[in-house]
Amino acid sequence: DTYRHSVSRGGDGQGLGQTGGVEILSEEGKLFWAGWGLIALSWLIFSVSFFTLYVSKWLPPSQNPFLEMVQRDWYYCLLIPCSVPTTFAFIYVNWVSMKFFRHA
């Protein structure tokens, strides 16, 4: 839909248009690239976090002081799996309380 909209206005499908010989990024193009930027940043943060929390535990001891500290730490690598049951318990209690409120 965004592609057809930008083509019908004379764009090239990526939100680039021309104004007086100077290419500018339209609002659709800014939104498109901001979305891809957020996806890339989220994937980068997830990958780095996953490596530091889980994969680094299986690597041989490192000479890097930061990586050595992360390898010896067991709190954060166990925090996420232990938070899952607690999260489901809070979701269930929230759902039951909403049902009591709506049907009271």
SULMO-V562028 format. One line per field, one symbol per residue. ss: DSSP state (A for helix, B for strand, O for the rest). psi: psi as a letter, one per 40 degrees, with the letter a starting at -180 (. if undefined). burial: 1 if it has 24 or more other C-alpha atoms within 12 Angstrom, else 0. A space follows every 50 residues. Layout:
# SULMO-V562028
ss=???
psi=???
burial=???
This chain:
# SULMO-V562028
ss=OAAAAAAAOOOOOOOBBBBOOBBBBOAAAAAAAAAAAAAAAAAAAAAAAA AAAOAAAAOOOOOOAAAAAAAAOOAAAAAAAAAAAAAAAAAAAAAAAAAA AAOO
psi=ddddddddeeaeeeehihhfehhihidddddddddddddddddddddddd dddddddeiiiiehdddddddehedddeddddeddddddddddddddddd dde.
burial=00000000001001111000000001011000000000000000000000 01110100000000000001100000000000000000000000000000 0000
